[in-house]
Protein backbone atom coordinates (compact mmCIF):
# COMPACT_ATOMS: atom_id res chain seq x y z
CA UNK A 1 0.00 0.00 0.00
CA UNK A 2 1.53 3.33 -1.00
CA UNK A 3 2.18 5.99 1.61
CA UNK A 4 -0.48 8.66 1.76
CA UNK A 5 1.07 12.08 1.88
CA UNK A 6 -0.75 15.42 2.03
CA UNK A 7 -1.72 16.87 -1.33
CA UNK A 8 -0.16 20.10 -2.58
CA UNK A 9 -3.34 21.96 -1.61
CA UNK A 10 -3.34 20.42 1.88
CA UNK A 11 0.32 21.36 2.34
CA UNK A 12 -0.42 24.91 1.17
CA UNK A 13 -3.24 25.13 3.73
CA UNK A 14 -0.94 23.75 6.44
CA UNK A 15 1.78 26.29 5.64
CA UNK A 16 -0.75 29.13 5.53
CA UNK A 17 -2.07 28.05 8.93
CA UNK A 18 1.41 27.83 10.49
CA UNK A 19 2.69 31.07 8.96
CA UNK A 20 -0.45 33.00 9.89
CA UNK A 21 -0.53 31.79 13.50
CA UNK A 22 3.19 32.51 13.90
CA UNK A 23 2.78 36.01 12.44
CA UNK A 24 -0.24 36.67 14.65
CA UNK A 25 1.60 35.49 17.76
CA UNK A 26 4.62 37.65 16.86
CA UNK A 27 2.52 40.80 16.43
CA UNK A 28 0.58 40.18 19.66
CA UNK A 29 3.85 39.43 21.50
CA UNK A 30 5.49 42.60 20.18
CA UNK A 31 2.53 44.70 21.28
CA UNK A 32 2.47 43.06 24.71
CA UNK A 33 6.19 43.73 25.17
CA UNK A 34 5.96 47.32 23.92
CA UNK A 35 2.86 48.21 25.94
CA UNK A 36 3.64 46.42 29.19
CA UNK A 37 7.27 45.31 29.25
CA UNK A 38 6.09 41.71 29.65
CA UNK A 39 6.95 38.87 27.32
CA UNK A 40 4.28 36.31 26.37
CA UNK A 41 6.07 33.90 28.73
CA UNK A 42 5.87 36.39 31.58
CA UNK A 43 2.19 36.92 30.87
CA UNK A 44 1.49 33.16 30.79
CA UNK A 45 3.22 32.64 34.15
CA UNK A 46 1.48 35.62 35.75
CA UNK A 47 -1.91 34.54 34.39
CA UNK A 48 -1.52 31.01 35.79
CA UNK A 49 -0.41 32.34 39.17
CA UNK A 50 -3.19 34.95 39.28
CA UNK A 51 -5.75 32.15 38.82
CA UNK A 52 -4.15 29.78 41.34
CA UNK A 53 -5.32 29.44 44.94
CA UNK A 54 -3.37 31.88 47.11
CA UNK A 55 -1.55 33.05 43.94
CA UNK A 56 0.94 30.18 44.27
CA UNK A 57 1.79 26.96 42.44
CA UNK A 58 4.46 24.31 42.63
CA UNK A 59 6.84 24.60 39.66
CA UNK A 60 5.72 21.24 38.25
CA UNK A 61 2.07 22.35 38.32
CA UNK A 62 2.97 25.70 36.77
CA UNK A 63 4.91 23.95 33.99
CA UNK A 64 1.88 21.81 33.19
CA UNK A 65 -0.46 24.81 33.34
CA UNK A 66 1.51 26.72 30.71
CA UNK A 67 2.75 23.68 28.73
CA UNK A 68 6.46 24.32 29.30
CA UNK A 69 9.36 22.03 30.08
CA UNK A 70 10.60 22.33 33.66
CA UNK A 71 14.09 23.50 32.64
CA UNK A 72 12.69 26.30 30.46
CA UNK A 73 10.39 27.36 33.27
CA UNK A 74 13.18 27.33 35.84
CA UNK A 75 15.34 29.70 33.80
CA UNK A 76 12.39 31.98 33.06
CA UNK A 77 11.35 32.08 36.72
CA UNK A 78 14.87 33.18 37.66
CA UNK A 79 14.57 36.18 35.35
CA UNK A 80 11.08 36.99 36.65
CA UNK A 81 12.25 36.68 40.26
CA UNK A 82 15.10 39.13 39.63
CA UNK A 83 12.50 41.60 38.29
CA UNK A 84 10.35 41.14 41.40
CA UNK A 85 7.35 39.65 39.53
CA UNK A 86 7.41 36.34 41.41
CA UNK A 87 9.21 34.82 44.36
CA UNK A 88 10.05 31.25 45.21
CA UNK A 89 9.44 29.89 48.66
CA UNK A 90 10.26 26.53 50.23
CA UNK A 91 7.48 24.01 50.58
CA UNK A 92 7.04 22.92 54.19
CA UNK A 93 7.54 19.21 54.69
CA UNK A 94 9.28 18.67 51.35
CA UNK A 95 12.84 19.87 51.00
CA UNK A 96 12.78 19.17 47.26
CA UNK A 97 9.82 21.37 46.50
CA UNK A 98 9.04 25.01 46.40
CA UNK A 99 6.19 27.31 45.55
CA UNK A 100 6.23 29.98 42.89
CA UNK A 101 4.32 32.93 44.31
CA UNK A 102 2.89 35.94 42.51
CA UNK A 103 4.20 39.11 44.15
CA UNK A 104 2.21 42.32 44.47
CA UNK A 105 4.48 43.82 41.80
CA UNK A 106 3.79 40.84 39.53
CA UNK A 107 0.07 41.15 40.10
CA UNK A 108 0.18 44.87 39.31
CA UNK A 109 2.21 44.22 36.13
CA UNK A 110 -0.21 41.50 35.05
CA UNK A 111 -3.28 43.68 35.64
CA UNK A 112 -1.69 46.65 33.86
CA UNK A 113 -0.93 44.42 30.84
CA UNK A 114 -4.32 42.72 30.65
CA UNK A 115 -6.41 45.44 28.99
CA UNK A 116 -3.80 46.32 26.34
CA UNK A 117 -3.20 42.60 25.68
CA UNK A 118 -6.90 41.79 25.35
CA UNK A 119 -7.33 44.87 23.14
CA UNK A 120 -4.63 43.50 20.81
CA UNK A 121 -6.36 40.09 20.76
CA UNK A 122 -9.65 41.76 19.88
CA UNK A 123 -8.16 44.01 17.19
CA UNK A 124 -5.90 41.42 15.55
CA UNK A 125 -7.91 38.23 16.01
CA UNK A 126 -11.56 38.71 16.93
CA UNK A 127 -12.25 41.62 14.58
CA UNK A 128 -10.71 39.73 11.63
CA UNK A 129 -13.39 37.03 11.83
CA UNK A 130 -17.15 36.92 11.49
CA UNK A 131 -19.10 35.24 14.31
CA UNK A 132 -19.58 32.24 11.99
CA UNK A 133 -15.85 32.04 11.31
CA UNK A 134 -15.13 32.29 15.04
CA UNK A 135 -17.51 29.37 15.70
CA UNK A 136 -15.91 27.36 12.89
CA UNK A 137 -12.43 28.11 14.23
CA UNK A 138 -13.46 26.97 17.70
CA UNK A 139 -14.68 23.68 16.21
CA UNK A 140 -11.54 23.27 14.11
CA UNK A 141 -9.30 23.99 17.11
CA UNK A 142 -11.18 21.42 19.21
CA UNK A 143 -10.93 18.82 16.44
CA UNK A 144 -7.19 19.37 16.08
CA UNK A 145 -6.61 19.28 19.84
CA UNK A 146 -8.71 16.12 20.23
CA UNK A 147 -6.80 14.43 17.39
CA UNK A 148 -3.41 14.94 19.05
CA UNK A 149 -1.83 11.94 20.75
CA UNK A 150 -1.76 11.85 24.56
CA UNK A 151 -4.76 14.14 24.93
Residue pairs with C-beta under 8 A, 6 or more apart in sequence:
6 14
24 124
24 125
25 40
27 120
27 124
28 40
28 117
28 120
28 121
28 124
28 125
29 39
29 40
31 116
31 117
31 120
32 38
32 39
32 40
32 43
32 113
32 116
32 117
32 120
33 39
35 113
35 116
35 117
35 120
36 43
36 109
36 112
36 113
36 116
36 117
37 109
38 46
38 109
38 110
38 113
41 66
41 68
41 76
42 76
42 80
42 85
42 109
43 110
43 113
43 117
44 66
45 62
45 66
45 73
45 76
45 77
45 80
45 85
45 86
45 100
46 85
46 86
46 102
46 106
46 107
46 109
46 110
46 113
47 110
48 57
48 62
48 65
48 66
49 55
49 56
49 57
49 62
49 86
49 100
49 101
49 102
49 106
50 102
50 107
50 110
52 102
55 101
55 102
55 107
56 89
56 99
56 100
56 101
56 102
57 65
57 99
57 100
58 91
58 97
58 98
58 99
58 100
59 70
59 73
59 74
59 77
59 97
59 98
59 100
60 70
62 73
62 100
63 69
63 70
63 73
66 73
68 76
77 86
77 88
77 100
80 86
80 106
81 87
81 88
84 103
84 105
84 106
85 102
85 103
85 105
85 106
85 109
86 100
86 101
86 102
86 103
86 106
87 100
87 101
87 103
88 98
88 99
88 100
88 101
89 98
89 99
89 101
90 97
90 98
90 99
91 97
91 98
91 99
102 110
126 134
129 137
145 151
